[in-house]
Amino acid sequence: MTNHTNIVFEGVNKAYDDNVILHDINFEIEKGKFYTLLGPSGCGKTTILRLIAGFTDVTEGSIKINDQIVNDISPNKRKVNTIFQDYALFPHMNVFDNIAFGLSLKKLPKSEIEAKVKNALKMVQLSGYENREIREMSGGQQQRVAIARAIVNEPEVLLLDEPLSALDLKLRTDMQYELRELQRRLGITFIFVTHDQEEALAMSDWIFVMDKGKIVQSGTPVDIYDEPINRFVADFIGESNIIAGTMVEDYKVKMVGKEFECEDAGITPGERIEVVIRPEDLELTTVEKGKLVVNVDSQLFRGVHYEIIGYDKDGNEWMVHSTKKAVIGQDIGLYFTPHDIHVMRLGETEEEFDARLESYEA
């Protein structure tokens, strides 16, 4: 472990009686990066945040912050701040008093509080808003006040529990950029919870994908998108065509009754696998030039591309994202390269997956 690591989970379980919320959670969080816990509702994301903050106790295992086990350390003694979904601002206080609240409790001198609040407002681009009432602020401005209130306490880690979910799409996108830039400027660790995969891909240095109380895959946004470990991840992160197949030999798979070259190896010949091809990696072409032929069933215009649904001779559904328009009822060819094929083993763990990749990339 390096001195750049500031949070470590070791064998952490959380249960309420017989209801297991988290099962064997192990990870390391490095200083100064943007991490995202991504997964559907009820998968345990927010519970991890609450454990880091100290609002919830561990059932088994240990949590370390800066090499110190913090299982029994109270929330106010951890250098961690949380921004909640509803921001939890005080409506009867103006912007200055909201941000200064934690500093006032510490009984800091007024001049020091004023300097710190003004600096925090400058960081979130709200200089001059000190006397504004909270009810007069837009959703995006309230979000920034909540961030300023958190960073004024100089936390080492900022926990964000779906803070953008209440915003409209345009503001949400703007705030994604702002949060990412703010994290880079501050250089502190952000741990962000969301169920929105596009948000996770756009903002994160590192993503933990969760399902049913477990971390099923972790990696950079590119790793997670290009190399999903199983059907759940492939389906949850973007759109996917997932087709049953068989491994013929290293770098060759069989699906839809045909053999195709691929870039995967280390799998037993004859083993049943699943093949993933992303819709944007399929190119529309003529029936003669296509590696596969599908009949076009439906087509929607999505603004930047057409979303085309077709079916092959075996009845498999194929989704294609293309700037070219298709004709419903017509046969079309689909072209793809070996690089566009990703092979998933049934039941493969992340450790087995990583070991297999290292074995043939070495």
Disulfide bonds with the S-S distance in Angstrom:
none
